[in-house]
Amino acid sequence: MSIRNNFDISAYLVVGPENSTGRPVVTIIKDAVEAGFTCIQIRSKIASAYEMIQLTHQAADVIAQAGKSDKVTLLVDDRLDVILAARKEGIKVDGIHVGQSDIPVNVCREYLGEDSIIGLSARTNELFEYIRTVDFSQVDYFGAGPLHKTQTKPDCGLDLDGKVVTRSFADISKLSKLSPIPIVVGGGVKLADIPELAQTGVDGFFVVSAVSDANDPKSAATELVKAWKLYKPNQSAK
């Protein structure tokens, strides 16, 4: 079965050297995978291509050692070059996540092939109209938010006027109903948000600091996964 028909974004960690609070990135990834996270995205705006490839390799090894290569999705943010180089070295990378100003989705699909996952950050401006009209044929899921303002990514949710637009649970519920493809929501998401977020109909949550800044990342990751499973209604996949 193609991974595009069998991926899980319910518990999604975004991590890189900027937000590992001095810990090795690989140890945070290991904690998250062992805690039951289902998707790992390697993201960095400061790491070199070589460093990104090494991080991707380490993440793939951690996932493989946990026996979860077919269950945990490994993505890289923005860096098409890193994914192609990693795959050339035999590293299992499942796809890419891009923003509105990153490499176009059709280019990613051309280079990564049909059996790769492509995630896209939903447009902040005119969000609901965008979801209704965008060509989603090459996109496997949308990333949406922010739920709250976040220091991890201060430009998250900026509209055309440079203001941060946060999303209410009502917004997110509406978005879930409109979107024909899965949605993962993040931006300052904390454990206390999970019960209500899980009931909006979206397919998952993504976090950075809720795990990486925690005193005990594995415990924090475990609590997030437990809460999602507890409060998420049984729903058919989109």
C-alpha positions as CSV (number, residue, x, y, z in Angstrom):
1,M,0.0,0.0,0.0
2,S,1.3,3.5,-0.9
3,I,2.3,5.6,2.1
4,R,0.1,8.3,0.7
5,N,-2.9,6.1,1.6
6,N,-1.6,5.0,4.9
7,F,0.0,7.8,7.0
8,D,-1.0,9.1,10.4
9,I,-0.6,12.8,11.4
10,S,-2.5,12.5,14.7
11,A,0.6,13.2,16.8
12,Y,3.1,15.3,14.9
13,L,6.4,16.6,16.2
14,V,8.4,19.4,14.5
15,V,12.0,19.5,15.7
16,G,15.4,20.9,14.9
17,P,18.5,22.3,16.5
18,E,16.9,25.7,17.1
19,N,14.3,24.2,19.5
20,S,15.9,21.3,21.2
21,T,16.8,23.4,24.3
22,G,20.4,22.2,24.1
23,R,19.5,18.5,24.0
24,P,20.6,16.3,21.0
25,V,17.7,16.5,18.5
26,V,17.8,12.7,18.1
27,T,17.1,12.1,21.8
28,I,13.9,14.2,21.5
29,I,12.9,12.3,18.4
30,K,13.5,9.0,20.2
31,D,11.4,10.1,23.1
32,A,8.5,11.1,20.9
33,V,8.6,8.0,18.8
34,E,8.7,5.7,21.9
35,A,5.8,7.8,23.3
36,G,3.6,7.1,20.3
37,F,4.1,10.1,18.0
38,T,3.2,9.2,14.5
39,C,4.9,11.9,12.4
40,I,8.3,13.6,12.7
41,Q,9.2,16.7,10.8
42,I,12.9,17.8,10.7
43,R,12.9,21.6,10.4
44,S,15.8,24.1,10.6
45,K,16.5,27.5,9.1
46,I,20.1,27.5,10.4
47,A,21.4,24.0,9.8
48,S,23.6,23.3,6.8
49,A,22.4,20.8,4.2
50,Y,25.0,18.3,5.6
51,E,23.6,18.7,9.1
52,M,20.1,18.3,7.9
53,I,21.0,15.1,6.1
54,Q,22.6,13.8,9.3
55,L,19.6,14.7,11.4
56,T,17.3,13.0,8.9
57,H,19.5,9.9,9.0
58,Q,19.5,9.8,12.8
59,A,15.7,10.2,12.8
60,A,15.2,7.4,10.3
61,D,17.5,5.1,12.3
62,V,15.5,5.9,15.5
63,I,12.2,5.1,13.8
64,A,13.7,1.9,12.3
65,Q,15.1,0.7,15.6
66,A,11.7,1.2,17.2
67,G,10.2,-1.1,14.5
68,K,8.0,1.7,13.3
69,S,9.3,2.5,9.8
70,D,5.9,1.6,8.3
71,K,4.0,3.5,11.1
72,V,5.9,6.7,11.7
73,T,6.1,9.2,8.9
74,L,9.4,11.1,8.5
75,L,9.2,14.5,6.7
76,V,11.7,17.3,6.1
77,D,10.5,20.9,6.1
78,D,11.2,22.9,2.9
79,R,14.5,21.3,1.9
80,L,13.9,19.3,-1.2
81,D,17.7,19.1,-1.7
82,V,18.1,17.5,1.6
83,I,15.4,14.8,0.9
84,L,16.9,14.0,-2.5
85,A,20.4,13.7,-1.1
86,A,19.2,11.6,1.9
87,R,17.4,9.3,-0.4
88,K,20.5,9.0,-2.6
89,E,22.3,7.8,0.5
90,G,19.6,5.2,1.2
91,I,17.8,7.1,4.0
92,K,14.1,6.5,4.2
93,V,12.4,9.9,4.0
94,D,8.7,9.9,3.4
95,G,8.2,13.4,2.1
96,I,8.2,17.1,2.5
97,H,6.3,19.9,4.2
98,V,6.3,23.3,2.5
99,G,4.8,26.7,3.2
100,Q,3.2,29.1,0.8
101,S,6.5,30.8,-0.1
102,D,8.5,27.6,-0.4
103,I,9.1,25.4,-3.3
104,P,5.9,24.9,-5.3
105,V,4.0,21.7,-4.6
106,N,4.0,20.6,-8.3
107,V,7.8,20.8,-8.3
108,C,8.1,18.8,-5.1
109,R,5.8,16.1,-6.6
110,E,7.9,16.0,-9.8
111,Y,11.1,15.4,-8.0
112,L,9.8,13.2,-5.1
113,G,7.4,11.1,-7.1
114,E,3.9,9.9,-6.6
115,D,4.7,7.7,-3.6
116,S,5.8,10.6,-1.3
117,I,3.8,12.7,1.1
118,I,3.5,16.4,0.6
119,G,2.2,18.6,3.3
120,L,1.3,22.3,2.8
121,S,0.8,25.1,5.2
122,A,-2.7,26.5,4.5
123,R,-2.8,30.2,3.5
124,T,-3.5,32.5,6.5
125,N,-5.2,35.2,4.4
126,E,-8.7,34.3,3.3
127,L,-8.2,30.9,4.8
128,F,-11.7,29.5,4.3
129,E,-12.0,30.7,0.7
130,Y,-8.5,29.3,0.0
131,I,-9.5,25.8,1.3
132,R,-12.6,25.9,-0.9
133,T,-10.7,26.8,-4.1
134,V,-7.1,25.4,-3.8
135,D,-6.0,22.6,-6.1
136,F,-5.3,19.9,-3.5
137,S,-4.7,17.1,-6.0
138,Q,-0.9,17.0,-5.3
139,V,-1.2,17.7,-1.6
140,D,-1.7,15.0,1.1
141,Y,-2.5,17.2,4.1
142,F,-2.8,20.8,5.3
143,G,-1.0,22.3,8.2
144,A,-3.1,25.0,9.9
145,G,-3.0,27.4,12.7
146,P,-1.7,29.0,14.8
147,L,-4.0,28.1,17.7
148,H,-2.0,30.6,19.8
149,K,0.9,33.0,19.2
150,T,4.1,31.1,19.5
151,Q,7.7,32.2,20.0
152,T,8.9,29.1,18.3
153,K,7.8,30.5,14.9
154,P,6.9,34.2,15.4
155,D,5.8,34.6,11.8
156,C,3.3,31.8,12.0
157,G,-0.1,33.0,11.0
158,L,0.9,36.4,9.6
159,D,-1.7,37.9,7.4
160,L,-1.1,40.4,4.5
161,D,-0.9,43.3,7.0
162,G,1.8,41.5,9.1
163,K,-0.6,40.7,12.0
164,V,-0.7,37.3,13.6
165,V,-4.1,35.7,13.1
166,T,-4.8,32.9,15.6
167,R,-7.5,30.4,15.1
168,S,-10.4,29.6,17.4
169,F,-11.7,26.1,17.9
170,A,-14.8,27.2,15.9
171,D,-12.6,28.2,13.0
172,I,-10.8,24.9,13.1
173,S,-14.1,23.0,13.2
174,K,-15.2,24.9,10.1
175,L,-11.9,24.3,8.4
176,S,-12.2,20.6,9.1
177,K,-15.6,20.4,7.5
178,L,-14.4,22.3,4.4
179,S,-11.2,20.5,3.7
180,P,-11.2,17.5,1.4
181,I,-7.8,16.3,2.8
182,P,-6.5,15.7,6.3
183,I,-5.6,18.7,8.5
184,V,-3.1,18.9,11.3
185,V,-3.2,22.0,13.6
186,G,-0.5,23.6,15.7
187,G,1.0,26.8,16.8
188,G,1.4,27.0,20.6
189,V,-0.6,23.8,21.2
190,K,-0.4,22.5,24.8
191,L,-1.7,19.6,26.6
192,A,-4.7,21.6,27.9
193,D,-5.8,22.3,24.3
194,I,-6.0,18.7,23.2
195,P,-9.4,17.8,24.5
196,E,-11.2,20.5,22.6
197,L,-8.9,20.3,19.6
198,A,-9.5,16.6,19.3
199,Q,-13.2,17.2,19.0
200,T,-13.0,19.7,16.1
201,G,-12.7,17.0,13.5
202,V,-9.1,17.6,12.5
203,D,-6.8,14.7,12.0
204,G,-4.0,15.7,14.4
205,F,-2.0,18.2,16.3
206,F,1.6,19.4,15.8
207,V,3.8,20.6,18.5
208,V,7.4,21.9,19.0
209,S,8.0,23.3,22.4
210,A,5.3,21.3,24.2
211,V,7.7,18.3,23.8
212,S,11.1,19.8,23.2
213,D,11.0,22.4,26.1
214,A,9.6,20.0,28.6
215,N,11.7,18.9,31.5
216,D,10.9,15.3,30.5
217,P,10.1,15.2,26.8
218,K,9.1,11.6,26.8
219,S,6.6,12.1,29.6
220,A,5.2,15.2,27.9
221,A,4.9,13.4,24.6
222,T,3.2,10.4,26.2
223,E,0.6,12.7,27.9
224,L,-0.2,14.4,24.6
225,V,-0.7,11.1,22.8
226,K,-2.9,9.7,25.6
227,A,-5.0,12.9,25.6
228,W,-5.6,12.8,21.9
229,K,-6.6,9.2,21.9
230,L,-8.9,9.8,24.9
231,Y,-10.8,12.7,23.4
232,K,-10.7,12.0,19.7
233,P,-14.1,10.7,18.5
234,N,-14.0,7.8,16.1
235,Q,-14.4,9.3,12.7
236,S,-13.9,8.0,9.2
237,A,-10.9,9.2,7.4
238,K,-11.3,12.0,4.8
